[in-house]
Amino acid sequence: MLARKQEGEQGMDASEFLEVARKFRRDVIEPNAAAWETARVQPADALVQAADAGLLKMETPVAAGGFGLSFLTKLDVCEDMSRGCMAFTFALINTQNVAARLASTGNDRHLEARVPALLSGAMFGATALSEPGAGSDFAGIATRATKVEGGWELTGEKGWITNAGIADLFVTYAQTNPEAGWRGIGSFLVDAKQPGFTRVTPYALAGGHAIGAGGFKLESYFVPDADVLKEPGDAFKSAMVGVNGARVYVAAMCAGMIADALQKAVTYGGERHTFGVPLLSHQGLKWKLSDVATDLEAMRALTHWAGTLIDQNRDAVMRAAQAKKFATDRAVSLIETCIHAMGANGLREENGLGRHLICAKIAGYTDGSIEMMNERIGAGLTKAYAKE
C-alpha cells in the first residue's frame, strides 16, 4: 500500500514527498517498467496510482489542493524516479506541470474543476508546443488561432506531444498573427472531448512507450475567451520559461538513469570474480567507473545550480542549457560504459539498462538538442564570460 496523507491533513514536506516517490518507484515502476515497454502502451493506470499517492500535487500551490513544493524538490523526484523508468517519469511530470499551470491562472473554472481532476488522475494533461514541422523553431509553428465572437478558432496539427494518447487537457500554443512572429503566439486550453479535436495514433517510440508521445489535429476548434491562458506576446515568454525548466529536469532524469546504471555496475563488479579477484579490483574497470561517477556528480552540480536559479526566479537560460547539454551529451556513453562493465549481463532485461540507454537518447531530443543548447550557450557567452 502506497503511503499517502489522510483526508484533512495539510500537504507534505519535501522529504516526505521524496520518500513517497521513492516507494512508488520501488513498488510500482521497477516491477512493471519492462512489461510496459513490452506491451508498447502507455500505462495510464499507473499514472492514476501515482495520483492516488499524491505525486501529481507536487508544484500546485497548497491553496489549490497541491503541496507547493520547490523546483529543487522536483529535480530530486525526477532523478529518483528515473532510476526506474525515465519515460514514465517524464509523462508524470508533464501532467503535473499542467495542473500547476492551470492553478496559476486564477480562473475559477480551472481551479474548481480542471485542477482537482488533474491532481486526482481523473484527467491527464499535456503541453502542445511542437508540430510535425516545427520543434526547436518554436516561433515557426503553423497552428493558427483566429479571433471569433466569444473566443478563438484553432486549426492545425501538433506532434511529439507527451501524453498525447491519453491527455484530456492540452496547453496549446498557436499563432494569431504570422507577421508578428513570436509576438503573435498565444496559449489556449484545448479539451480533447470538444468538437474539432482528433487524436493522431500514438507514436511507436522505441524504448519510450510510457511517454505516450503522439499528436492531434484541430479543425475549427473553438476556445472560449475564458480558456485563453496567455495572450499573444506573453505566451512565447511563458513557454520559454517552461522549456528552461524542462531542460533542467531532463538533466536530472539523465542523472537518475546513470546513477542506477552505475550502482548496478559497481555491485556486479564487486560480486563477480575473475582471475581470483573481484572484477572491480581490475584497474581498467575501476578507472572507467570512476569516470562515470565523476561525470555523474558534475551533472548533478550543474543541474542543482540551474534549479537554484529557477527557484529564485533568476535568469536560468544559460545554466539550463549547460545542464542539459552536459547531461544529454554524456548520458548515452556513460550508461554504455556501465553496461559494458557487466558484460552480456548488462543487457539482461531485468537490469533495465537497455531501456535507460534508449531513454538517454530520447532525452537528447526533448526540449532542444545538444546543438540547440550550444546556440543558447553561445548567445550568452559575451555576457557571461567576456572580460569586464
C-alpha positions, 0 to 999 in steps of 0.5 A: 500500500502506497503511503499517502496523507489522510483526508484533512491533513495539510500537504507534505514536506519535501522529504516526505514527498521524496520518500513517497516517490521513492516507494512508488518507484520501488513498488510500482515502476521497477516491477512493471517498467519492462512489461510496459515497454513490452506491451508498447502502451502507455500505462495510464493506470499507473499514472492514476496510482501515482495520483492516488499517492499524491505525486501529481500535487507536487508544484500546485500551490497548497491553496489549490489542493497541491503541496507547493513544493520547490523546483529543487524538490522536483529535480530530486523526484525526477532523478529518483524516479528515473532510476526506474523508468525515465519515460514514465517519469517524464509523462508524470511530470508533464501532467503535473506541470499542467495542473500547476499551470492551470492553478496559476491562472486564477480562473475559477473554472480551472481551479474548481474543476480542471485542477482537482481532476488533474491532481486526482488522475481523473484527467491527464494533461499535456503541453502542445508546443511542437508540430510535425514541422516545427520543434526547436523553431518554436516561433515557426509553428503553423497552428493558427488561432483566429479571433471569433465572437466569444473566443478563438478558432484553432486549426492545425496539427501538433506532434511529439506531444507527451501524453498525447494518447491519453491527455484530456487537457492540452496547453496549446500554443498557436499563432494569431498573427504570422507577421508578428512572429513570436509576438503573435503566439498565444496559449489556449486550453484545448479539451480533447472531448470538444468538437474539432479535436482528433487524436493522431495514433500514438507514436511507436517510440522505441524504448519510450512507450510510457511517454505516450508521445503522439499528436492531434489535429484541430479543425475549427476548434473553438476556445472560449475567451475564458480558456485563453491562458496567455495572450499573444506576446506573453505566451512565447515568454511563458513557454520559454520559461517552461522549456528552461525548466524542462531542460533542467529536469531532463538533466536530472532524469539523465542523472537518475538513469546513470546513477542506477546504471552505475550502482548496478555496475559497481555491485556486479563488479564487486560480486563477480570474480575473475582471475581470483579477484573481484572484477572491480579490483581490475584497474581498467574497470575501476578507472572507467567507473570512476569516470562515470561517477565523476561525470555523474556528480558534475551533472548533478552540480550543474543541474542543482545550480540551474534549479537554484536559479529557477527557484529564485526566479533568476535568469536560468537560460544559460545554466539550463542549457549547460545542464542539459547539454552536459547531461544529454551529451554524456548520458548515452556513453556513460550508461554504455560504459556501465553496461559494458562493465557487466558484460552480456549481463548488462543487457539482461532485461531485468537490469533495465539498462537497455531501456535507460540507454534508449531513454538517454537518447530520447532525452537528447531530443526533448526540449532542444538538442545538444546543438540547440543548447550550444546556440543558447550557450553561445548567445550568452557567452559575451555576457557571461564570460567576456572580460569586464 
